[in-house]
């Protein structure tokens, strides 16, 4: 236990921002601790066992709920204080949230100039289902609905202060990207610990249920406290979606890897679904590393790249992306990024840089935005020509 505590005390200030936090978050240490990072062991290039517990340095998010013996008047008084500090409850874009009324503590960050090497921030959304659409030629295709749920920028760390955990290598280039911490889904602070709630005090936000990390260029930095909308993207943009796959538990080789299995009859006994021989002979004796064997299936982060945005609903902040193959179950959290595919990414300045600010629009957006090749549901499907 002494060794574990000693290692935890040497974690850098922003070490907890080196991983994406899904439900929990990590501990923020003082900026004076510039000690060495935790040793990173060299792992094999094969998929490791998915982690089911949070690391040692993660903060405890939710507190224990017990009977505090408060009267109804005291409970109403506490709710009144919460609403005075953060705003009253409200339904924003069809999502239960709070009407934030706290202004930014500092001046907004200066907006930089866009270049082809600029990396923007992304969004946190929930996968809510699969929906069919049609193009203008009448062809049907499937799309996945991703709802952007009450996103706000929590913190920005410039490149000179952001130190992600990297493998020791003297030939590595200096870090040129900063880090934006984005939170989604505002929640009642009474349900969270004091340490976790304190992460949002500087931005003047309510505690967020989900936190995510995005590497951004310094010219694409966004002021903490700024809300992010689905109009951060536009129809026709190509994005990458990162999410955790469905947890299938412990599965055999036929389910996990698609093995054919052995024969049903003719000499096969109790080995119909087994994988067969797992070792080799001669110089190859033994089980090779990376051999496909039974084990835990799913519950791993995967990225689906090159998804086109076909439609954006501004009323309920929904994004319709190409295909039904977005990882994860319905109502699971996904992370949306600008695509990194060289032949699919755009080399022109995006319409929203560094993000979309609705107060700068001359006219509000319509409720639905469609791609040029998509057929709008409110558009006519049949045209009749007048007889001559």
N, C-alpha and C positions, 0 to 999 in steps of 0.2 A: 504494500500500500504506500510505503514511503517513496518508492521509485516512481509510482504512478503520479503521486502528488508533485514530485519534483519535476517530472516532465511537463505536467500541466501548467506549472508556474513559469515555464520557459516559452509558452506559446506567444507569438507576436500579437500586436494590438489588433490587427484585422485578420487574424487567422480564421475566425469563424465565418468570414465572407468568402473563403476559398472553396466552399461547397454550397450547393443549392439546398436550402432548408425547405422542406415540404410542409411539415406540421410544426415541428419544433424549430428552435433557432439555437444560436450558440452564444457563448459568453464573451462579452466585450471587456477586455482587460485594459489597464491604464496604458497610455501612450508612451510611458517611460520604459516599458518592458521591451527592449530591443534584443532579447536573447536569441539563442539559436532555436530553430524550429524543431519540431518532432522529427526524429529520424524516419526517413521514408525507405522501406524495404523494397528491393527490386522484385517485382512479381512476374509471373509468367504471362505471356501474351494471351492466354486463354481466359475465358470468362471465369471470374471468381464467384464464390457463393454469395448470393444477395444478402445484404445486411438487414437484419430485422430489429436491431437496437440502435439507438442514437449514440454517437461517440461520447467520450468522457466529458469533453468540454462544452457540450450542449447545455443550454439553460433549461430548467424545468419550465414548461410553458403554462400549463393549467394547474391551478392550485386545488387543494383538497376542499371539497364542498362539505361543510358541516353546519350544524344548527348554531347560528350565531345569536339566537334568542333576541332578534330585533323586532320591535313593534312595527305595525303597519305605517305609523307616522315616520319612524326612522328610515324604513325602506323607501318611502316616497321622498324623503329629504335627500337620501343618497342619489336617487335617480335624478332629482332636480339639479344636484351639483354636477353630475355627469353631463346632463343636457346643457347646462350653462357653460361648461368648459369645451365640449366638443360639438354641440348642436343637437337639435331634437331628432328623434327617429323619423326616417323618411323612406319612401319607395323611389329609388333612383334607377331608371332604366329597367323597371320591373324587378329589382333586387332590393331586399330589405337592407337599409344602410342608415347612415346618419348624415344630416345636413351640416357639413363642416362650416364653421363660421370664423375660424381663426386665420388671420392673414399671415403671410410669410414673415419670419423674423428678420431675415436679411434681404438684401436686394437680389433680384434674379440674376443668375449667371449670364455672362455675356455670351451671345450666340456666335459660334465660329462659322467659318466658311466651309462648305461641303467640298469634298474631293472624292475621287473614285476609291480611295483607300479608307474612307470614313466608315466607321461601324456605329450603327444606331442602337438605341435601346430596344428591347422587345416587350412583350405583354404576357400576362398570366391569365389564363382562361380556364373554363370548365367545358369538357366534352359533354354535350347534352343530347346527342343523337345523330342519326343519318337521315338525309332528306334528298329526294329526287329533284333534279332540275332538267331543263331542256335548252338546247342551243337554238339558234335561229333557223337551222336546217331541219329541226324536228327530232334530233337525236336525243335520247334520254341518257343521263349519267347521274351518278350518285355523288353527293357532297356530305361532308361532316360539319355539324354545327358546333362552333366554339364561341362561348359567351364570355366576354371580358367582364370580370366581376370586380368592380370598385377598386381599380388599380390606382395607387399613389406611389410616388417616389419617396423612399424613406431616408436614404443617405447616399451621398456621392463621395467616393474616395479617389483623389487624383492619382495619376500614375506614379508620382514620386513617393507616395505614401502607401500605395497598394502593393503588398508583397504576397502574392499567392505562393502556396507550397509547391515548389518545383524540385525536380531531381537535381542534385548537385552536379553542375556542369559548367566549367569555366568558359565554354564556347557559346553559352546561351546569350542571345541578344538582350539588351536591357528592355524592361517592360515598357511598352508604349501605350497600353490601354489602361484606362481607369475602370472603376467598378461602380455600378449603380445597383443599389438594393431597392427592389420594388416589392410592395406588399399588396395583398388582395384580401377582400372581404373584411370590412370593419366589424369588430365585435365589442361587446360590453366589457370594459376593463375590470369589472368585478369578477369575471371568470378566469382571470389570468394573474400570474404572480407579479409582485412588485418589480422584480428584476427584468422580466420580459416586457412589461409595460413601459419601463424606462427607456427601452430602445427607441421609442417613438416620440419621446418628449421633445427632442430637438426639432423635429419636423412638425410638431403640433398636430399629430394624427392620433386617431384611436388605434388600439392594438389590432394588428392584422392576423388573420388566421393562417395565412400562407405568406412565405417570404421567398424571393427568388433573386438570383444574382445574374447580372448582365455585364459583359465586358464592352465598354464603349470607348470611342476616341475622345480626347479632351474637348474637341470642338463640338461634340454631340452631347455634352453634359447637360443635365436637366436639374433645375433647382429642387431640393427636397421639399415635399409638400405639394408638388404639382400633380394634378390628376392625369391619368392616361386613358384614352378612349379607343374604341374600335377603329375610329377614323385615323388612327396612327398609320394605318395602311389604306390602300385604295384598291378597288377591283382591278384585276389584272396583275397585281404584284405577286411575286413568287416567294414563298416563305418556307422555313424549316420548322417542324413541330417536334418537340422533345417531350416525352412522357414516359411513365412507368408502365410496363406491360402487365397484363392480367396475371395475378398470382395463381398458378395451377397446382402448387404444392409439389410433393414428391411424386414423380412419374417415371414409368419405365421407358425403355429405349424405343418402343413402338410409338408411344405418345409423344415423347420428348424429341426424338430425332427422326421419326418416320421409318424405322426399321421394318422390314417385311415380316420378320418372325420366322419360326420354323414351321414345318408341315403340320397339318391337323391330325394325320394318321400315319400309318406305315412306319412304325418304329419309334415315333416321338412320344415320350412319356414325361409329363409335367414340365415341358420346356417349350411350349408353344409360343410364348411371348418373350422368351429370353433372347439375349443378344448374341449368343454363340461364343466362339473363342475370342478372348480379349488379349492374348499374347502371341508372340511370334517365336520362331525357333532359331537355332544357330546363333548368330551374332545379335539378333534382334530379340533375344529372350527377355521376357518381362513385359510389363504394361507400359506403353509409351505415354508420355505426358500429352494431355489433350484427348485421350481416348474417349469416344462417345459412350457414356455409360448412364445408368439410371441416376437420377438426382433431382434437385429442386428445379422446377420449370417456371419461368416467368419471374415477375417482380424485379425486373431489371430496367434501367433507363435505356431507351432507344430513341433514335432520331429518324424521322421520316422526312426526307429532303425533297425539295422541288415541287411543292404543292401550290397550285394556282388559286388565287382568291377569286371566286365567281360572283359573290354577292356580299354586301355589308348592310345590316339593318341598324340604323342609327338610333332607333327608338329603344330597342332592347340590347344594343351593343353586341350583336351577333355577327360572326364572321363565317362564311360558307367557303370551305376549302375543298380542293379536289379529292375525290375518292373516299371510300369507307374504311381505309386501313390505318387510321390514326391510332397509335397505341393507347391502351388503357380501357377501363370500363366506362360506362356512362356515369356522369357526375364526377369523373376524376379530373385532377389538375393537369394541365398541359402548359408548356412554355413555347411561345411563338418567337421566332427570330427571322431576320432578313436572311435569305438563302445565301449560302456560300458557294453554290455551284457556279463555276465561271461562265458557262454558256446560258444560264438561266437568270443570273442576277442582273440588275439594271445598272447601267453606267451613266445614268442621268440623275440629276438631283431629285430626290423624292418630293412629293407634294407637301408632306409634313416633315419639316426638319427644324429642330431635332425631334419635335413631336407636334401634334395638332393642338392649337390653342383656339377654342371656339369663340372667344371674345374678339378675335381678330378677323372673323369672317364677315364679309359684307352682307351675305344672305345665309340663312341657316340651310343645312343640307336637307334634302328630301328624306323621307323615312327609309327608302330602299335605294341602294346604289348597286347597279349591275355592270358586269363586264360588257364590252362591246359585242362579244360573240354570244352572250347569254340572252335568253328570251325572258323578258319581264312578265310576271304573272298578271299584271294589269294591262298588258299590251294585247291587242287583238291577235287571234290566231288564223283567221280566215279573212281574205279580202275578196270582195265581189266587184267586178268591173261592170260599169253601166253598158247596156246594150246600145249599139250604134244604129 
